[in-house]
Amino acid sequence: MRNKIKVFRAIHDLTQENLALLIGVNRQTILAIEKGKYVPSLDLAFRIARYFGVPIEEVFIYEDEEQNKS
């Protein structure tokens, strides 16, 4: 799953550490999500989207495995 967390952080002038503190996780979690090494729980994904005030689909982009094979 791709995401635009880094883009939204830049728009809101936030570091990974700032965002992590605001949503209740550690900086390493934000880093791992941004790099695609960790898929956040649905709860965490919604917390991130709510913080930025956008629908979850604007932050996280689901990519079907079949779609990637094409």
Residue pairs with C-beta under 8 A, 6 or more apart in sequence:
1 36
1 39
1 60
1 61
1 62
1 63
2 36
2 60
2 61
2 63
3 33
3 34
3 36
3 59
3 60
3 61
4 58
4 59
4 60
4 61
5 19
5 30
5 33
5 34
5 48
5 59
6 34
8 52
8 54
8 59
9 15
9 16
9 18
9 19
11 52
12 52
14 22
16 27
16 30
16 31
16 34
17 27
19 30
19 48
19 51
20 26
20 27
20 29
20 30
22 51
23 44
23 47
23 48
23 51
24 47
25 44
29 38
29 40
29 44
32 38
33 39
33 40
33 48
40 48
45 56
45 59
45 60
46 56
48 59
49 55
49 56
49 58
49 59
49 60
52 58
52 59
